[in-house]
């Protein structure tokens, strides 16, 4: 196995035995393509089936096998085994792999199955961790864009400052107030994971070319609204589902190698209001 590094729940496993006490001996399935399935429709009155409209990707399954070097049997009982056992209840293992000079992670990776542990002797303990992710893609490092929604310099200048077409550049980040870009350096479609708007803002839009995310309800001072692409677009205000206030929720993918620009247009934002955008720095199949 070429030199690489795996991180699970903050603990790093190395392929080089001299790099630490937790070693990675096999990483099964991480570099395989996701499986596919087809929702076929039978041809009426005949043998055969219609071609499916699209190819559906199955969840990704990865198995991590490794060895832990312990100083004593009691250390294995107190540290190694309890940590391995604790992974089964995690909703997100924080699983990622460092390969090719970059971190690639599985979104919301979980243990599905049984973690197997076997003592080789008093010094070495073998383990096997079956990992499952509903999203078959691998993602780059987490990134966040933040911008103030209300800007009041000496002249009382108000947000937004732009209107119409703009040049969005070639990399992620804020170009100027209200305009930001996200670049997908991966090989699979990428979506922003979450827009977070902090009040006070009466209502707002986030546009990208012809797509629009429009929220038509006030966000009070100190409140945070989270808008996510799940289930066609969901909105959550301080723990309450307020998706009914989403007039439009167009989620357009950022294609591999594409840079997509966005315009945040809040109505009458007040000091303290803010937009934060969470996304990954690329997606890979």
Number of C-alpha atoms within 10 A of each C-alpha: 8 7 11 16 17 22 17 16 14 11 11 18 25 21 19 16 15 9 11 13 16 23 22 23 19 14 18 14 14 20 10 11 14 17 13 11 11 12 13 13 12 12 11 9 6 7 7 11 12 11 13 12 10 10 12 13 16 15 14 21 21 20 17 20 19 20 23 21 19 19 12 12 15 11 14 20 12 10 11 19 17 11 14 15 13 10 17 19 11 13 11 17 20 17 21 25 21 15 13 9 7 11 18 25 24 26 21 15 23 23 21 15 11 12 18 14 17 12 14 10 12 14 14 18 20 19 19 19 22 18 24 20 21 15 16 21 22 24 24 22 14 14 15 16 16 16 20 18 28 23 19 11 8 6 6 8 11 15 20 20 12 14 10 6 8 12 9 18 15 14 17 19 20 17 15 11 19 22 24 22 20 28 22 26 21 21 16 18 19 25 19 20 15 19 21 19 26 22 23 24 24 16 19 20 19 19 19 18 12 7 14 18 19 19 24 14 15 16 21 14 14 11 15 20 24 19 24 21 17 11 6 10 15 18 24 15 17 12 10 9 13 17 16 12 15 17 14 16 22 17 18 17 14 22 19 17 15 17 17 21 24 19 22 21 22 25 17 16 24 20 15 15 23 20 19 16 20 17 20 24 21 26 24 19 14
